[in-house]
């Protein structure tokens, strides 16, 4: 029996990085989801992320990036939209 890549019905993955490793870790999660047969699961991330890194992260498939000061309502809406897509 083949196991589903998302047995719990994952709608989105949220990541947070305050260590500066977002350029290595966030794309690795996107790649791991692809390898697991779940490339359609949106990945959203947040942390202390420079503007130039936001552009690069979106280019590798991160659906949304939240930086300090992002209103909670914006984050909730982004996750709700991601889960509905």
Buried (B, 14 or more C-beta within 10 A) or exposed (E): EEEEBBEEEBBBBBBEBEEEEBBEBBBEBBEEBBEEEBEEBBBBBBBEBEEEBBEBBEEEBBBBBBEEEEEEEEBEEBBEBBEEE
